[in-house]
């Protein structure tokens, strides 16, 4: 039986992620991933067909995309 939701905890123990796993890890739509993440992380070729991403690079890029909004107290 296939999972209907991404398994984020399961992805954290892996060092290398496929494109589909990288999308699930970043929790971004494909167009946002291509715009904000893909140009800034390295792609690694395991063989002629599969591209993989290193988890630590994805994590660092996601940290840079975080926007902290100030709390407004009344």
Backbone as ProteinMPNN parsed JSONL, in Angstrom:
{"seq_chain_A": "XXXXXXXXXXXXXXXXXXXXXXXXXXXXXXXXXXXXXXXXXXXXXXXXXXXXXXXXXXXXXXXXXXXXXXXXXX", "coords_chain_A": {"N_chain_A": [[0.843, -1.177, 0.0], [0.656, 2.152, -0.895], [2.019, 5.187, 0.416], [0.102, 8.041, 1.252], [0.826, 10.523, 2.065], [3.84, 12.521, 2.293], [6.688, 11.052, 3.847], [8.284, 12.592, 6.053], [9.992, 12.185, 8.292], [11.154, 9.756, 7.653], [12.627, 10.518, 5.434], [14.609, 12.082, 6.54], [16.641, 10.453, 7.517], [18.038, 9.593, 5.363], [20.823, 10.168, 3.167], [21.043, 10.893, 0.532], [18.765, 12.132, -1.889], [16.185, 11.508, -4.254], [14.72, 13.262, -7.079], [11.919, 13.372, -6.721], [11.767, 12.779, -3.982], [13.167, 14.956, -2.981], [11.412, 17.031, -3.604], [9.31, 16.337, -1.895], [10.6, 16.586, 0.568], [11.234, 19.346, 0.7], [8.71, 20.365, 0.576], [7.495, 21.982, -1.327], [5.726, 23.261, -4.189], [6.225, 22.026, -7.549], [6.948, 24.041, -9.439], [7.83, 26.158, -7.773], [9.956, 24.879, -6.502], [11.697, 24.506, -8.662], [12.295, 27.151, -9.179], [13.262, 28.367, -6.756], [14.955, 26.575, -5.406], [16.28, 24.496, -6.934], [18.233, 25.762, -8.747], [20.202, 26.455, -6.919], [21.343, 24.344, -5.567], [23.539, 21.516, -5.728], [23.492, 19.006, -8.278], [23.733, 15.546, -8.362], [24.975, 12.86, -10.203], [24.155, 9.561, -10.237], [24.064, 7.467, -12.03], [23.658, 7.279, -15.58], [21.001, 8.051, -15.755], [19.727, 8.757, -13.322], [19.274, 11.473, -11.155], [20.419, 12.893, -8.184], [20.033, 14.548, -5.027], [21.838, 16.089, -2.387], [21.03, 15.756, 0.97], [21.861, 17.524, 3.035], [22.551, 19.847, 1.631], [20.078, 20.609, 0.57], [18.747, 21.13, 2.955], [20.238, 23.296, 3.961], [19.692, 25.214, 1.979], [16.929, 25.51, 2.286], [16.89, 26.659, 4.811], [17.891, 29.181, 4.198], [15.796, 30.249, 2.808], [13.875, 30.814, 4.622], [11.689, 33.107, 6.038], [11.508, 35.394, 8.526], [8.985, 36.782, 10.337], [8.189, 39.655, 12.123], [6.654, 39.737, 15.29], [3.713, 41.409, 16.121], [2.837, 43.328, 18.764], [0.108, 44.418, 20.574]], "CA_chain_A": [[0.0, 0.0, 0.0], [1.469, 3.358, -1.02], [1.731, 6.272, 1.347], [-0.594, 9.163, 0.621], [1.511, 11.735, 2.49], [5.288, 12.33, 2.366], [7.225, 10.595, 5.126], [9.394, 13.498, 6.324], [10.918, 11.57, 9.239], [11.896, 8.736, 6.917], [13.566, 11.174, 4.528], [15.691, 12.695, 7.301], [17.726, 9.511, 7.781], [18.752, 9.355, 4.119], [21.795, 11.195, 2.814], [20.793, 11.26, -0.855], [17.343, 12.127, -2.233], [15.83, 11.639, -5.663], [13.974, 14.49, -7.343], [10.609, 13.276, -6.066], [11.986, 12.868, -2.539], [13.564, 16.339, -2.692], [10.164, 17.801, -3.617], [8.582, 16.021, -0.67], [11.35, 17.119, 1.704], [11.103, 20.799, 0.744], [7.284, 20.658, 0.697], [7.197, 23.062, -2.252], [5.233, 22.818, -5.492], [7.318, 21.809, -8.502], [7.406, 25.306, -10.03], [8.584, 26.892, -6.748], [11.201, 24.141, -6.311], [12.564, 24.82, -9.802], [12.666, 28.569, -9.124], [13.939, 28.792, -5.536], [15.864, 25.589, -4.816], [17.061, 23.732, -7.902], [19.441, 26.442, -9.242], [21.135, 26.765, -5.839], [21.914, 23.122, -4.989], [24.226, 20.663, -6.694], [22.854, 17.768, -8.701], [24.721, 14.481, -8.435], [24.557, 11.784, -11.1], [24.537, 8.219, -9.786], [24.3, 6.79, -13.302], [23.265, 8.165, -16.682], [19.589, 8.415, -15.722], [19.174, 9.261, -12.059], [19.859, 12.652, -10.515], [20.124, 12.905, -6.76], [20.395, 15.755, -4.292], [22.348, 15.8, -1.054], [20.078, 16.257, 1.958], [22.404, 18.666, 3.781], [22.462, 21.028, 0.77], [18.669, 21.011, 0.542], [18.437, 21.69, 4.269], [20.854, 24.623, 4.038], [18.961, 26.118, 1.091], [15.634, 25.793, 2.894], [17.149, 27.605, 5.903], [18.072, 30.512, 3.622], [14.511, 30.722, 2.294], [12.972, 31.107, 5.739], [11.457, 34.527, 6.299], [11.007, 35.578, 9.885], [8.139, 37.968, 10.442], [8.139, 40.158, 13.484], [5.355, 39.704, 15.958], [3.214, 42.731, 16.461], [2.118, 43.333, 20.022], [-0.801, 45.586, 20.689]], "C_chain_A": [[0.889, 1.242, 0.0], [1.056, 4.399, 0.014], [1.039, 7.41, 0.608], [0.047, 10.492, 0.986], [3.013, 11.475, 2.526], [5.719, 11.931, 3.775], [8.473, 11.424, 5.443], [10.421, 12.874, 7.262], [11.761, 10.5, 8.557], [12.923, 9.346, 5.983], [14.766, 11.752, 5.275], [16.864, 11.752, 7.543], [18.513, 9.19, 6.52], [19.737, 10.49, 3.864], [21.548, 11.739, 1.411], [19.308, 11.143, -1.159], [17.176, 12.215, -3.741], [15.049, 12.945, -5.834], [12.624, 14.484, -6.626], [10.747, 13.389, -4.548], [12.381, 14.285, -2.135], [12.338, 17.259, -2.687], [9.382, 17.575, -2.329], [9.274, 16.622, 0.547], [11.161, 18.632, 1.834], [9.657, 21.243, 0.906], [6.894, 21.891, -0.133], [6.572, 22.492, -3.521], [6.396, 22.765, -6.491], [7.844, 23.116, -9.107], [8.213, 26.146, -9.032], [9.927, 26.216, -6.48], [12.185, 24.488, -7.424], [13.076, 26.258, -9.742], [13.575, 28.901, -7.936], [14.988, 27.827, -4.998], [16.808, 24.987, -5.852], [18.302, 24.469, -8.424], [20.534, 26.628, -8.18], [21.736, 25.542, -5.16], [22.557, 22.305, -6.106], [23.382, 19.442, -7.023], [23.965, 16.732, -8.865], [24.162, 13.362, -9.3], [25.072, 10.461, -10.55], [24.824, 7.32, -10.989], [23.801, 7.734, -14.388], [21.845, 8.694, -16.562], [19.151, 9.108, -14.44], [19.981, 10.435, -11.511], [19.458, 12.609, -9.047], [20.635, 14.196, -6.146], [20.881, 15.344, -2.91], [21.446, 16.496, -0.031], [20.594, 17.499, 2.677], [22.342, 19.95, 2.949], [21.021, 21.526, 0.665], [18.277, 21.684, 1.854], [19.007, 23.101, 4.409], [20.114, 25.63, 3.16], [17.606, 26.488, 1.69], [15.795, 26.761, 4.072], [17.293, 29.027, 5.375], [16.758, 31.104, 3.105], [13.53, 31.112, 3.39], [12.888, 32.613, 5.942], [10.839, 34.641, 7.684], [10.221, 36.874, 9.918], [8.069, 38.379, 11.902], [6.734, 40.064, 14.043], [4.946, 41.123, 16.325], [2.386, 42.629, 17.739], [1.267, 44.593, 20.087], [-0.941, 45.985, 22.127]], "O_chain_A": [[1.79, 1.351, 0.831], [-0.103, 4.473, 0.423], [1.368, 7.698, -0.542], [-0.162, 11.488, 0.293], [3.434, 10.343, 2.761], [5.175, 12.419, 4.766], [9.59, 11.008, 5.136], [11.621, 13.029, 7.036], [12.947, 10.356, 8.853], [13.981, 8.758, 5.758], [15.839, 11.895, 4.689], [17.983, 12.218, 7.755], [19.57, 8.565, 6.608], [19.518, 11.626, 4.286], [21.813, 12.91, 1.138], [18.658, 10.183, -0.746], [17.931, 12.91, -4.421], [14.756, 13.639, -4.861], [12.239, 15.473, -6.001], [9.921, 14.032, -3.901], [11.982, 14.764, -1.074], [12.243, 18.163, -1.857], [8.852, 18.52, -1.744], [8.609, 17.114, 1.459], [10.954, 19.144, 2.934], [9.399, 22.371, 1.325], [6.086, 22.718, 0.289], [6.86, 21.353, -3.89], [7.43, 23.4, -6.28], [9.054, 23.278, -9.268], [9.19, 26.784, -9.423], [10.928, 26.897, -6.256], [13.363, 24.735, -7.164], [14.179, 26.542, -10.208], [14.551, 29.635, -8.092], [15.836, 28.232, -4.203], [18.022, 24.98, -5.648], [19.355, 23.841, -8.537], [21.677, 26.929, -8.523], [22.563, 25.689, -4.26], [22.168, 22.396, -7.27], [22.659, 18.914, -6.178], [25.013, 17.022, -9.443], [23.007, 12.965, -9.143], [26.28, 10.265, -10.414], [25.741, 6.5, -10.947], [23.549, 8.905, -14.103], [21.508, 9.69, -17.202], [18.276, 9.973, -14.481], [21.207, 10.382, -11.421], [18.309, 12.325, -8.71], [21.541, 14.845, -6.67], [20.395, 14.37, -2.334], [21.144, 17.682, -0.162], [19.829, 18.436, 2.904], [22.107, 21.027, 3.497], [20.778, 22.733, 0.67], [17.561, 22.685, 1.858], [18.333, 23.997, 4.917], [19.929, 26.779, 3.561], [17.184, 27.641, 1.612], [14.921, 27.596, 4.304], [16.864, 29.977, 6.031], [16.629, 32.322, 2.982], [12.473, 31.678, 3.111], [13.908, 33.299, 6.007], [9.791, 34.062, 7.97], [10.738, 37.936, 9.568], [7.91, 37.546, 12.795], [5.752, 40.29, 13.336], [5.762, 41.922, 16.785], [1.371, 41.934, 17.786], [1.69, 45.679, 19.694], [-1.656, 46.937, 22.436]]}, "name": "protein", "num_of_chains": 1, "seq": "XXXXXXXXXXXXXXXXXXXXXXXXXXXXXXXXXXXXXXXXXXXXXXXXXXXXXXXXXXXXXXXXXXXXXXXXXX"}
